Amino acid sequence: MDAVRLGPRAVHGICKACRTQLISRRRFSGQQFANSNASFRKSFIWSFGAVVAVGVGASSFYGWGLGLRELHADTPPTPFEVKLEKSKKRKIVTKEDSRDTISSQHVQVKQSWENPGVYAWGSNSGRVVAPDSDETYIKTPRRIPFFDGILLRDIKLDREFGAAVTEKGDLLQWGTAYSEETTLPTPTLISKDIISISISRDRILALSSDGKVYSLPVSRDDQLNGPKPSESAWYLPFYSTPSPISYRTIKAPYLSYSERPCSLSSGLDHALLLTTTGRIFSFASSSTAYPTRGQLGIPGLTWTTRPPGAYDTPHEIPTLRNFTIRSIACGDYHSLACDADGLVFAFGDNSLGQLGFDYSADSPTIDAPSLVPLAKLYAGTSLVPRVTSISAGGVNSFFTIDAVPITSANETSPYSSSSSSSSSSATRSPRPAGRITADTWACGQGIYGSLGTGRWTHMQGTPRKLQALSGLFEYDEATNGVVPIRLRRLSVGSTHAAATMDNVTHVGAHAGSGANDTNWGADVLWWGGNEHYQLGTGRRNNVAQPVYIAPLEGSAAAGGQQGEGKRRGEEHRFQITPRKWVVVGGRRVALEQRVECGRFVSAVYSGV
């Protein structure tokens, strides 16, 4: 370390000597200054050389002492190439995209207009719900590709065969009971302008727009080999040719000039026919069995006692001749009829209480129309019931009732005459005193949960209220008031049912309305037997209370835009689209979705 310090000390000494000479030089003058100046320059040059020599030597000694032999400069870093990020194309979010994002109901409504068709699920043993598949069960709603873009007037499904009416009124059939070889729906009864159909055990009943009723076998072999009636040729007057298929024409006797059939409903072996004047007829609807459980409503009518003529000749029910019937419904072996005043008549099999009467071992069947005592359901209350609709299927019956609260009968009605001063002359009657309550009641078998009451009852004679579908209200912006939520339609299969609610809907969103103006439809709830996955929940357990199912289109309709899937933590339910004029295939049509429950199968279709 001492050797290292020699360099700085030598430099310090030389600099000190130079400063001493410089001070001494400042004291001289004249020639002495000139002589000293020359001497100073020599001394400075010598001193500077000595400093440089000492510095180099010290540096070399310092480097040797530390063991450093060579010094190398660092390699200069490679210059960084700056890349500018390209501008991304920002996705334009339209008003319709915003609506799709915030409302799955809006997506469902839009898809029902853009892609009309038929969804079906349940038992596929007869290749009805999925004609192109060999799967035994279809667990969730699946489109039938044949019906893509096709609008239907009606559809009825059995586990072994299906029937549908096209927009033009032609009948389509498919399923193994129709043909083992044909998988696609095939036109059978055409050019009849069919408006609705009903199915029995082995036949299809079709009602035309002009009031004619046709009955044809389900099997294609029976259609081709059975007796074929003559049909007039449209292209040549007074000329007739045999029909391409076998069918029968059902004619109700003794109709007036303007009277014609307007409604049709069928069980497994029988059917009811309603005319425009409110008369009701019953007849055998199956070619394999004659009704034997009183479901025809005519006491003593059997195969041996039937009048002369065809076995399926309609017979007017004499007990109901003095009532104006407005609606009819048939279960497997029982019948319902409701008149204009809301009175309900039931007849047929009552072995499980499906007629609304308690079961009696002495009389398991009732062969004459009997008044169902629905008024006693509201006994002890200030409510007056009025039946608004009836439905039946399998071994169950359903009644929807408007319960109107009234004041005491001693209070003068607001509709009575106010000009009379005498209390005896004033008309005193009950009057409405509050909001109407819409209730739904059920009776029959409940072991599969098909009553919808939450109880697994083997038989239910006295009707029981469906709490989930009763006493519901909502606010209606159109009327600025609270209104009851009724049932728009109730479809009943053999062991399950589906209720389409008559809640407030909105399908008026358009390009000029706000981004938050979305469409929504009517709620649909399902319950009952699910052994064949006919409820569409994806599971096989029976359900005793009405439940919702997922949207038909899956993830696309359950969480915003196409392909995004359901958003985390959100639950979406299927809603049905109400009637609306839309453009389909370049033409305007009044389109709506409908639900149909059959024998272990279900369907949703686009109807006109």
C-alpha positions as a printed Julia matrix, in Angstrom:
608×3 Matrix{Float64}:
    0.0     0.0     0.0
    2.99    2.38    0.65
    4.21    1.88   -2.91
    0.83    2.71   -4.23
    0.76    6.0    -2.35
    4.14    7.2    -3.85
    2.5     8.49   -6.98
    0.16   11.0    -5.33
    2.9    12.16   -2.92
    5.39   12.86   -5.75
    2.82   14.82   -7.68
    2.03   16.82   -4.57
    5.74   17.64   -4.04
    6.31   18.77   -7.6
    3.26   20.99   -7.56
    4.46   22.55   -4.28
    7.86   23.36   -5.85
    6.23   24.99   -8.84
    4.14   27.2    -6.58
    7.25   28.28   -4.6
    9.09   29.24   -7.75
    6.07   31.15   -9.02
    5.91   33.2    -5.83
    9.63   33.93   -5.93
    9.36   34.97   -9.57
    6.72   37.55   -8.71
    9.29   39.35   -6.46
   11.82   39.95   -9.29
   11.81   42.78  -11.81
   13.4    43.71  -15.08
   16.16   41.52  -16.32
   15.83   39.33  -13.31
   12.25   38.59  -14.29
   13.2    37.67  -17.84
   16.0    35.42  -16.67
   13.8    33.85  -14.11
   11.01   33.37  -16.61
   13.27   31.34  -18.87
   14.44   29.35  -15.92
   10.78   28.83  -14.86
    9.81   27.44  -18.2
   12.62   24.91  -18.0
   11.64   23.96  -14.5
    7.92   23.6   -15.49
    8.74   21.38  -18.44
   10.93   19.24  -16.23
    8.31   19.11  -13.53
    5.46   18.18  -15.92
    7.54   15.38  -17.42
    8.33   14.09  -13.98
    4.63   14.12  -13.02
    3.66   12.17  -16.12
    6.43    9.63  -15.55
    5.51    9.16  -11.92
    1.79    8.8   -12.81
    2.46    6.15  -15.44
    4.76    4.27  -13.12
    2.27    4.38  -10.26
   -0.53    3.19  -12.46
    1.52    0.31  -13.77
    2.56   -0.68  -10.25
   -1.06   -0.44   -9.01
   -2.28   -2.61  -11.86
    0.48   -5.17  -11.26
   -0.2    -5.24   -7.56
   -3.9    -6.04   -8.06
   -3.2    -8.68  -10.66
   -4.99   -6.85  -13.48
   -3.34   -7.46  -16.81
   -5.82   -6.11  -19.4
   -8.77   -3.79  -19.47
  -11.63   -4.44  -21.88
  -14.59   -2.23  -22.66
  -18.12   -3.71  -22.45
  -19.8    -4.67  -25.69
  -22.37   -2.04  -26.55
  -25.96   -3.33  -26.2
  -27.94   -4.18  -29.3
  -30.32   -1.36  -30.03
  -33.97   -2.26  -29.13
  -36.34   -2.28  -32.05
  -39.54   -0.43  -31.18
  -42.65   -2.02  -32.69
  -45.81   -0.01  -32.78
  -49.01   -1.92  -31.9
  -51.49   -2.04  -34.7
  -54.82   -0.5   -33.94
  -57.5    -3.08  -33.15
  -60.79   -3.06  -34.9
  -63.31   -2.21  -32.22
  -66.43   -4.36  -32.41
  -69.47   -2.24  -33.04
  -72.06   -3.02  -30.37
  -75.46   -2.49  -31.89
  -78.7    -1.88  -30.08
  -79.79   -5.44  -30.83
  -76.53   -6.81  -29.38
  -77.22   -4.95  -26.16
  -80.71   -6.42  -25.98
  -79.36   -9.92  -26.52
  -76.84   -9.41  -23.74
  -79.23   -8.19  -21.08
  -82.17  -10.52  -21.77
  -82.3   -14.22  -22.63
  -86.06  -13.86  -23.11
  -85.38  -11.42  -25.94
  -83.08  -13.99  -27.57
  -85.74  -16.69  -27.29
  -88.41  -14.52  -28.9
  -86.09  -13.51  -31.72
  -85.02  -17.09  -32.42
  -88.63  -18.28  -32.49
  -89.27  -15.78  -35.29
  -86.05  -16.35  -37.19
  -86.0   -20.17  -36.89
  -89.54  -21.55  -36.59
  -89.85  -25.29  -36.18
  -90.66  -28.16  -33.82
  -88.84  -29.21  -30.65
  -89.65  -32.6   -29.14
  -88.4   -34.78  -26.29
  -89.33  -37.79  -24.21
  -89.76  -41.42  -25.25
  -88.34  -42.22  -28.67
  -89.34  -45.88  -28.74
  -91.5   -45.19  -31.79
  -88.98  -42.76  -33.37
  -91.41  -39.89  -33.0
  -89.47  -37.18  -31.19
  -86.24  -37.95  -33.11
  -87.11  -39.78  -36.36
  -83.46  -39.88  -37.45
  -82.13  -41.35  -34.18
  -82.13  -44.79  -32.56
  -81.92  -43.35  -29.04
  -84.53  -44.68  -26.64
  -84.96  -41.36  -24.83
  -84.45  -37.75  -25.81
  -83.7   -36.07  -22.48
  -83.88  -32.41  -23.48
  -85.68  -30.46  -26.22
  -84.32  -31.27  -29.66
  -85.33  -29.9   -33.05
  -86.88  -32.21  -35.62
  -84.94  -31.17  -38.75
  -87.82  -31.96  -41.1
  -89.93  -29.16  -39.6
  -87.28  -26.43  -39.81
  -88.96  -23.34  -41.21
  -92.37  -25.08  -41.33
  -95.42  -23.6   -39.61
  -98.14  -25.9   -38.29
 -101.79  -25.6   -37.43
 -101.76  -28.45  -34.93
  -99.69  -31.39  -33.7
 -100.48  -34.48  -31.63
  -97.93  -37.0   -30.38
  -98.03  -40.54  -29.06
  -94.95  -42.51  -28.13
  -95.49  -44.71  -31.22
  -96.78  -42.24  -33.82
  -97.08  -38.53  -34.52
  -99.47  -36.42  -36.57
  -99.27  -32.76  -37.61
 -101.26  -30.34  -39.76
  -99.31  -28.09  -42.09
 -100.01  -24.44  -42.72
 -101.94  -25.44  -45.85
 -104.15  -27.89  -43.96
 -102.51  -31.18  -45.02
 -101.99  -34.03  -42.58
  -98.48  -35.42  -41.94
  -97.75  -38.74  -40.18
  -94.63  -40.49  -38.93
  -93.47  -43.02  -36.33
  -93.15  -46.79  -36.21
  -96.91  -47.27  -35.71
  -97.38  -45.54  -39.05
  -94.56  -47.29  -40.91
  -91.4   -49.14  -39.9
  -89.64  -48.15  -43.11
  -90.58  -44.48  -43.32
  -88.83  -42.2   -40.86
  -89.7   -38.78  -42.26
  -93.16  -37.22  -41.83
  -95.29  -38.17  -44.83
  -98.4   -36.44  -46.21
 -101.48  -38.65  -45.96
 -104.78  -36.78  -45.88
 -104.35  -33.8   -48.19
 -106.5   -31.1   -49.78
 -109.02  -31.18  -46.89
 -108.07  -27.9   -45.21
 -107.65  -29.51  -41.8
 -107.58  -27.04  -38.89
 -107.19  -29.38  -35.87
 -106.68  -33.04  -35.03
 -107.11  -35.44  -32.14
 -105.78  -38.97  -31.73
 -107.2   -42.13  -30.2
 -105.62  -45.52  -29.63
 -105.22  -46.34  -33.32
 -106.96  -43.61  -35.35
 -106.59  -39.92  -36.15
 -109.6   -37.59  -36.08
 -109.32  -34.47  -38.24
 -111.63  -31.43  -38.3
 -111.72  -29.35  -41.47
 -112.49  -25.65  -41.83
 -115.92  -26.42  -43.29
 -116.93  -28.56  -40.3
 -116.28  -32.02  -41.76
 -114.77  -34.69  -39.5
 -112.49  -37.37  -40.92
 -111.33  -40.55  -39.2
 -108.38  -42.46  -40.65
 -106.25  -45.33  -39.33
 -102.75  -44.64  -38.01
 -101.11  -47.51  -39.9
 -100.04  -46.88  -43.47
 -100.89  -50.47  -44.4
 -104.47  -49.97  -43.18
 -104.68  -46.72  -45.14
 -103.53  -48.39  -48.34
 -105.51  -51.63  -47.99
 -108.72  -50.4   -46.33
 -111.9   -49.26  -48.12
 -111.35  -45.99  -49.96
 -114.23  -43.54  -50.38
 -114.91  -41.79  -53.66
 -113.82  -38.19  -54.05
 -114.95  -35.67  -56.62
 -112.28  -34.45  -59.01
 -111.74  -30.71  -58.91
 -110.67  -30.63  -62.53
 -113.75  -32.45  -63.87
 -117.26  -31.77  -62.51
 -119.58  -34.72  -61.78
 -116.61  -37.1   -61.88
 -115.26  -38.97  -58.89
 -112.23  -41.13  -58.23
 -111.23  -43.38  -55.31
 -109.29  -41.69  -52.55
 -105.59  -42.62  -52.37
 -106.02  -43.67  -48.71
 -108.73  -45.2   -46.59
 -110.69  -42.93  -44.25
 -114.18  -42.47  -42.84
 -116.34  -39.36  -42.64
 -118.0   -38.75  -39.26
 -121.38  -37.07  -39.63
 -123.38  -35.82  -36.67
 -127.12  -36.39  -37.35
 -129.9   -33.84  -37.32
 -127.82  -30.68  -37.55
 -129.53  -27.45  -38.51
 -128.68  -25.68  -41.75
 -126.06  -23.36  -40.27
 -124.87  -25.73  -37.55
 -121.56  -27.5   -37.96
 -118.87  -29.12  -35.78
 -116.36  -26.66  -34.33
 -114.39  -28.62  -31.72
 -113.11  -32.16  -31.32
 -111.52  -34.08  -28.44
 -110.63  -37.76  -28.15
 -109.66  -40.31  -25.53
 -108.3   -43.77  -26.19
 -111.62  -45.29  -27.32
 -114.1   -42.39  -27.47
 -114.44  -38.82  -28.7
 -116.61  -35.76  -28.11
 -117.88  -33.47  -30.87
 -119.08  -29.9   -30.2
 -121.17  -27.89  -32.65
 -121.47  -24.16  -33.2
 -124.84  -24.07  -31.44
 -123.5   -25.65  -28.24
 -124.74  -29.2   -28.8
 -122.47  -32.09  -27.86
 -122.15  -35.53  -29.49
 -120.11  -38.61  -28.51
 -118.91  -41.54  -30.61
 -116.41  -44.39  -30.68
 -113.0   -43.25  -31.94
 -111.08  -46.54  -31.99
 -111.5   -49.5   -34.29
 -110.16  -51.99  -31.73
 -112.36  -51.35  -28.68
 -115.81  -49.91  -28.04
 -116.24  -47.53  -25.06
 -117.44  -49.45  -22.0
 -116.81  -47.12  -19.04
 -119.62  -44.64  -19.51
 -117.42  -42.08  -21.28
 -119.98  -41.66  -24.06
 -122.42  -40.06  -21.6
 -125.38  -42.12  -22.75
 -126.64  -44.6   -20.14
 -127.0   -48.14  -21.42
 -125.13  -47.56  -24.69
 -122.87  -50.54  -25.41
 -121.64  -52.45  -28.42
 -124.67  -54.72  -28.35
 -127.25  -51.98  -27.67
 -125.94  -49.39  -30.12
 -128.35  -48.17  -32.83
 -128.14  -49.56  -36.35
 -125.47  -48.09  -38.56
 -121.73  -47.52  -38.38
 -120.1   -48.2   -35.04
 -118.63  -44.68  -34.95
 -121.88  -42.82  -35.59
 -122.13  -39.78  -33.28
 -124.92  -39.72  -30.7
 -126.18  -36.56  -29.05
 -125.95  -36.65  -25.27
 -129.57  -36.13  -24.2
 -128.79  -34.97  -20.65
 -126.95  -31.92  -21.96
 -129.45  -30.99  -24.64
 -130.76  -28.01  -22.7
 -127.32  -26.58  -21.95
 -125.19  -24.46  -24.24
 -121.83  -26.23  -24.11
 -118.78  -24.05  -24.82
 -115.83  -26.4   -24.26
 -115.08  -30.13  -24.1
 -112.16  -32.28  -22.92
 -111.37  -35.99  -22.86
 -109.06  -38.13  -20.76
 -108.22  -41.73  -21.54
 -111.61  -43.01  -20.33
 -113.52  -39.98  -19.06
 -115.15  -36.82  -20.45
 -115.74  -33.21  -19.36
 -118.08  -30.53  -20.7
 -118.43  -26.89  -19.61
 -121.42  -24.72  -20.49
 -121.72  -20.97  -21.06
 -122.52  -20.33  -17.38
 -119.41  -22.09  -16.1
 -121.11  -25.3   -15.04
 -118.98  -28.44  -15.48
 -120.36  -31.89  -16.25
 -118.29  -35.07  -15.99
 -118.9   -38.68  -16.96
 -116.97  -41.89  -17.54
 -114.36  -43.67  -15.47
 -113.97  -42.42  -11.88
 -111.75  -45.16  -10.48
 -109.14  -42.57   -9.43
 -111.46  -39.63   -8.77
 -110.77  -38.01  -12.15
 -114.41  -36.86  -12.48
 -114.17  -34.67   -9.38
 -116.2   -37.04   -7.2
 -114.93  -39.2    -4.37
 -114.34  -42.78   -5.45
 -117.09  -45.3    -4.74
 -116.51  -49.02   -5.03
 -120.2   -49.46   -5.84
 -120.04  -47.1    -8.85
 -116.49  -46.74  -10.23
 -117.97  -45.36  -13.44
 -120.63  -42.71  -14.09
 -122.39  -43.15  -17.43
 -124.49  -39.94  -17.36
 -123.23  -36.34  -17.21
 -123.12  -35.22  -13.59
 -122.6   -31.7   -12.29
 -119.21  -31.35  -10.61
 -119.76  -29.54   -7.26
 -117.03  -26.94   -7.7
 -118.97  -24.24   -5.82
 -118.45  -26.07   -2.53
 -114.71  -25.51   -2.9
 -115.38  -21.88   -1.89
 -117.98  -22.58    0.77
 -117.65  -20.32    3.8
 -115.88  -17.59    1.86
 -117.06  -14.39    0.21
 -115.93  -15.7    -3.2
 -118.21  -16.76   -6.03
 -116.48  -19.21   -8.44
 -116.89  -19.29  -12.18
 -115.16  -21.92  -14.3
 -113.23  -20.4   -17.2
 -111.67  -23.52  -18.78
 -111.43  -27.3   -18.47
 -108.65  -29.72  -19.45
 -108.19  -33.48  -19.24
 -105.68  -36.15  -20.14
 -104.77  -39.61  -18.95
 -106.58  -40.03  -15.62
 -106.55  -36.37  -14.56
 -108.86  -33.37  -14.86
 -108.13  -29.67  -14.38
 -110.37  -26.67  -13.84
 -109.44  -22.99  -13.94
 -111.74  -20.75  -11.89
 -112.2   -17.03  -11.49
 -113.13  -16.41   -7.86
 -114.95  -13.09   -7.5
 -115.25  -11.52   -4.02
 -118.7   -10.12   -3.3
 -120.34   -7.99   -0.67
 -123.24   -9.1     1.47
 -126.44   -9.87   -0.37
 -128.21   -7.37    1.9
 -126.3    -4.5     0.35
 -127.85   -2.81   -2.63
 -126.15   -3.63   -5.87
 -124.71   -0.67   -7.78
 -126.43   -2.05  -10.86
 -129.89   -1.82   -9.29
 -132.34    0.97  -10.03
 -131.75    4.06   -7.89
 -135.01    5.77   -8.84
 -137.09    3.65   -6.52
 -137.41    5.09   -3.02
 -138.89    1.93   -1.59
 -136.4    -0.6    -0.26
 -138.71   -3.41   -1.28
 -138.57   -2.33   -4.92
 -134.78   -1.98   -5.03
 -132.92   -4.93   -6.48
 -130.61   -6.43   -3.88
 -127.91   -8.86   -5.07
 -124.23   -9.61   -4.44
 -121.79   -7.33   -6.21
 -118.03   -7.5    -6.87
 -115.98   -6.21   -3.95
 -112.32   -6.62   -4.83
 -109.87   -8.17   -7.21
 -110.67  -11.37   -9.04
 -108.5   -14.33   -8.06
 -107.56  -16.9   -10.71
 -107.23  -20.43   -9.3
 -106.38  -23.83  -10.79
 -107.79  -27.09   -9.4
 -106.96  -30.71  -10.18
 -108.31  -34.18   -9.46
 -107.49  -37.76  -10.4
 -104.29  -39.73  -10.03
 -101.31  -38.1    -8.32
  -98.88  -40.96   -7.76
  -96.65  -39.61  -10.56
  -97.02  -36.02   -9.38
  -99.43  -35.28  -12.24
 -101.81  -33.34   -9.96
  -99.2   -30.61   -9.49
 -100.25  -30.04   -5.9
  -96.96  -31.11   -4.34
  -98.47  -34.34   -3.0
  -97.95  -37.89   -4.23
 -101.59  -38.86   -3.85
 -102.75  -42.18   -5.28
 -106.24  -40.81   -5.98
 -107.85  -37.42   -5.48
 -111.62  -37.23   -5.81
 -112.34  -33.75   -4.48
 -110.44  -31.21   -6.6
 -107.37  -29.76   -4.93
 -105.85  -26.35   -5.61
 -102.5   -25.96   -7.36
 -100.95  -23.32   -5.11
  -98.15  -22.57   -7.56
 -100.69  -21.59  -10.24
 -103.32  -19.91   -8.07
 -103.72  -16.46   -6.58
 -101.06  -14.88   -8.8
 -101.03  -11.17   -9.66
  -98.84   -8.77  -11.61
  -98.74   -5.11  -12.5
  -99.97   -4.24  -15.98
  -98.55   -1.0   -17.36
 -101.25   -0.86  -20.02
 -104.0    -0.57  -17.41
 -101.9     0.93  -14.6
 -103.25   -1.67  -12.24
 -102.76   -5.1   -10.73
 -104.31   -7.95  -12.72
 -104.63  -11.69  -12.0
 -102.36  -14.1   -13.85
 -104.54  -16.74  -15.49
 -103.7   -19.81  -17.52
 -103.72  -19.24  -21.25
 -103.62  -22.93  -22.07
 -103.2   -26.21  -20.25
 -101.95  -29.25  -22.16
 -102.33  -32.6   -20.39
 -100.57  -35.78  -21.45
 -100.99  -39.28  -20.11
  -98.95  -38.65  -16.93
  -97.62  -35.08  -17.19
  -98.87  -31.59  -17.97
  -97.7   -28.12  -18.99
  -99.35  -24.79  -18.21
  -98.83  -21.73  -20.41
  -99.39  -18.66  -18.26
 -101.36  -15.64  -19.45
  -98.91  -13.18  -17.93
  -98.16   -9.78  -19.44
  -95.94  -10.15  -22.51
  -94.11   -7.69  -24.72
  -93.07   -8.3   -28.32
  -93.01   -4.71  -29.54
  -89.29   -3.9   -29.36
  -88.14   -2.36  -32.65
  -85.25   -0.43  -34.19
  -86.61    2.89  -33.01
  -87.04    1.92  -29.35
  -84.33    2.06  -26.69
  -81.52   -0.43  -26.16
  -83.19   -1.58  -22.93
  -86.51   -2.26  -24.67
  -86.52   -6.07  -24.83
  -89.13   -8.64  -25.81
  -90.38  -11.32  -23.45
  -92.97  -14.05  -23.71
  -95.24  -16.13  -21.49
  -94.0   -18.46  -18.76
  -94.47  -22.22  -19.1
  -94.43  -24.62  -16.14
  -94.2   -28.42  -16.2
  -95.01  -31.18  -13.73
  -95.92  -34.85  -13.47
  -94.39  -38.13  -14.59
  -90.87  -37.98  -15.96
  -89.98  -41.63  -16.4
  -89.38  -41.04  -20.1
  -87.77  -37.57  -19.69
  -90.98  -36.0   -21.0
  -90.66  -32.94  -18.74
  -87.52  -31.75  -20.5
  -85.53  -31.14  -17.31
  -82.74  -33.51  -18.38
  -83.36  -35.64  -15.3
  -85.66  -38.62  -14.79
  -87.3   -37.87  -11.46
  -91.03  -37.2   -11.29
  -92.04  -33.68  -10.26
  -95.07  -33.0    -8.05
  -94.96  -29.19   -8.33
  -94.81  -26.98  -11.42
  -91.24  -26.14  -12.45
  -89.49  -24.23  -15.22
  -87.19  -25.77  -17.79
  -84.17  -24.29  -19.55
  -84.5   -22.37  -22.85
  -84.96  -24.54  -25.91
  -81.9   -23.22  -27.74
  -79.5   -24.07  -24.91
  -76.58  -21.77  -24.2
  -77.25  -19.41  -27.08
  -80.58  -18.4   -25.6
  -79.44  -18.64  -22.02
  -76.85  -15.98  -21.63
  -76.47  -13.21  -24.11
  -75.13  -13.41  -27.61
  -74.57  -16.47  -29.71
  -71.82  -18.72  -28.41
  -71.17  -16.86  -25.17
  -72.99  -19.39  -23.05
  -74.78  -18.82  -19.8
  -73.24  -16.13  -17.68
  -71.93  -17.28  -14.34
  -74.45  -17.34  -11.54
  -77.46  -16.76  -13.81
  -80.47  -19.01  -14.27
  -82.7   -18.77  -17.31
  -86.09  -20.28  -18.04
  -87.99  -21.17  -21.17
  -90.66  -18.71  -22.26
  -93.12  -19.14  -25.08
  -93.65  -16.51  -27.77
  -97.19  -15.09  -28.05
  -98.91  -14.38  -31.36
  -97.24  -11.71  -33.45
  -97.22  -10.7   -37.11
  -93.71  -11.4   -38.39
  -91.96  -12.01  -41.7
  -91.15  -15.69  -42.33
  -89.74  -16.72  -45.68
  -90.48  -13.35  -47.21
  -94.15  -13.26  -46.19
  -96.07  -11.91  -43.21
  -97.77  -14.45  -40.96
  -99.35  -14.39  -37.51
  -97.0   -16.7   -35.62
  -96.99  -18.07  -32.06
  -95.42  -20.94  -30.15
  -97.55  -23.68  -28.57
  -96.94  -26.54  -26.18
  -98.28  -30.07  -26.67
  -98.09  -32.91  -24.15
  -98.74  -36.43  -25.41
  -98.26  -39.97  -24.24
  -94.79  -39.84  -22.62
  -93.64  -37.16  -25.09
  -93.73  -33.36  -25.31
  -93.36  -30.82  -28.09
  -93.16  -27.08  -28.74
  -94.04  -25.95  -32.24
  -94.5   -22.77  -34.26
  -98.21  -22.43  -34.89
 -100.42  -20.3   -37.1
